[in-house]
Amino acid sequence: MKFSPEDLLLERERIRLEERATLERQKRDRDKKGIAGGKRLSDSEWDKLEQLLRMIRGTRSTVLEAMVFCLDHCDWAIEITECIAESLTILETDWPLKMARLMLVSDILHNTASSRPAAWAYRREFERSLPDIFEHFHICVSREESRL
């Protein structure tokens, strides 16, 4: 199988984004003790979050269910945000699923002003992640346009 120069360029860009995200995660891991949203998810909570992200569709009910989980777990905002950001930057993910996950981000951000303690931590964390997420979206759109 032969790869085009554009495919190689996109792959290098994906690797660069992954390395950048890993370095940021490592830096945050050192610094997040004692800050809002810095607790660690248990294995069962991780499984629930991953299941919600896999099953989310563009319907109100699935987006609502995932958003409620996230807001109920505000103390784990750093890890939840990282998981959502990673799920939005998987190249193989279909567009409808990416859009549903982006709706989840929008709903979480809309509700960061709620009375939930530490809900604002999501805004702080997504501010760091969204540039990389939209850079990835740009790469995906460019890739789709080149296929046409």
Solvent accessible surface area in square Angstrom, and as a share of the most:
residue,aa,sasa,rsa
1,M,212,0.95
2,K,194,0.82
3,F,118,0.49
4,S,50,0.32
5,P,111,0.70
6,E,78,0.35
7,D,47,0.24
8,L,80,0.40
9,L,112,0.56
10,L,17,0.08
11,E,65,0.29
12,R,151,0.55
13,E,41,0.18
14,R,63,0.23
15,I,74,0.37
16,R,97,0.36
17,L,17,0.09
18,E,88,0.39
19,E,102,0.46
20,R,93,0.34
21,A,32,0.25
22,T,53,0.31
23,L,120,0.60
24,E,56,0.25
25,R,60,0.22
26,Q,91,0.40
27,K,118,0.50
28,R,28,0.10
29,D,54,0.28
30,R,173,0.63
31,D,84,0.44
32,K,7,0.03
33,K,176,0.75
34,G,88,0.84
35,I,73,0.37
36,A,32,0.25
37,G,3,0.03
38,G,14,0.14
39,K,112,0.48
40,R,145,0.53
41,L,14,0.07
42,S,53,0.34
43,D,118,0.61
44,S,80,0.52
45,E,41,0.18
46,W,69,0.24
47,D,91,0.47
48,K,79,0.33
49,L,0,0.00
50,E,64,0.29
51,Q,95,0.42
52,L,13,0.06
53,L,4,0.02
54,R,139,0.51
55,M,117,0.52
56,I,1,0.01
57,R,122,0.44
58,G,50,0.48
59,T,73,0.42
60,R,222,0.81
61,S,77,0.49
62,T,37,0.21
63,V,8,0.05
64,L,97,0.48
65,E,89,0.40
66,A,1,0.00
67,M,23,0.10
68,V,66,0.38
69,F,20,0.08
70,C,0,0.00
71,L,18,0.09
72,D,69,0.36
73,H,34,0.15
74,C,7,0.04
75,D,51,0.27
76,W,50,0.18
77,A,0,0.00
78,I,1,0.00
79,E,8,0.03
80,I,0,0.00
81,T,0,0.00
82,E,18,0.08
83,C,15,0.09
84,I,0,0.00
85,A,15,0.11
86,E,78,0.35
87,S,11,0.07
88,L,0,0.00
89,T,41,0.24
90,I,83,0.42
91,L,29,0.14
92,E,144,0.65
93,T,22,0.13
94,D,101,0.52
95,W,76,0.27
96,P,103,0.64
97,L,34,0.17
98,K,1,0.01
99,M,77,0.34
100,A,0,0.00
101,R,13,0.05
102,L,35,0.17
103,M,83,0.37
104,L,0,0.00
105,V,3,0.02
106,S,64,0.41
107,D,52,0.27
108,I,0,0.00
109,L,34,0.17
110,H,148,0.66
111,N,40,0.21
112,T,6,0.04
113,A,95,0.74
114,S,47,0.30
115,S,120,0.77
116,R,104,0.38
117,P,108,0.68
118,A,14,0.11
119,A,0,0.00
120,W,134,0.47
121,A,0,0.00
122,Y,0,0.00
123,R,112,0.41
124,R,51,0.19
125,E,0,0.00
126,F,0,0.00
127,E,116,0.52
128,R,105,0.38
129,S,10,0.06
130,L,39,0.19
131,P,81,0.51
132,D,22,0.11
133,I,1,0.01
134,F,102,0.42
135,E,57,0.26
136,H,4,0.02
137,F,17,0.07
138,H,124,0.55
139,I,17,0.09
140,C,8,0.05
141,V,66,0.38
142,S,41,0.27
143,R,56,0.20
144,E,69,0.31
145,E,112,0.50
146,S,64,0.42
147,R,162,0.59
148,L,184,0.91
